[in-house]
């Protein structure tokens, strides 16, 4: 049996995955990075995007937003502020939410409101890019 990587994906709502995988590609703050079994210890802040988990030749994608990834001798743990399997993303609802956030930005009455709306827009656009790819 080939070496496997222990991987945990946790969001505030639930543990999305815990198990043995072949490889995980993570959208790190400084660029995407792949983690294989026996990877050197490493820690990274996560940017919004897709993680790709490969097990026995099958790749599954999950949108993640915020949080961090830590590689230790025990494996990879991702603690994400938000994690949604790409297959569960409702594209129509996503487009409505994006339109609403853009409208909120256009009518923002303060810098704080504008910053919050822009943050939602950035997250939703990253989610839309993830679904499209």
PyMOL commands that set and color helices and strands:
alter all, ss='L'
color gray80, all
select helices_A, chain A and resi 86-88+91-106+111-132
alter helices_A, ss='H'
color red, helices_A
select strands_A, chain A and resi 5-11+15-21+23-28+31-36+42-45+49-55+58-72+75-85
alter strands_A, ss='S'
color yellow, strands_A
deselect
rebuild
show_as cartoon
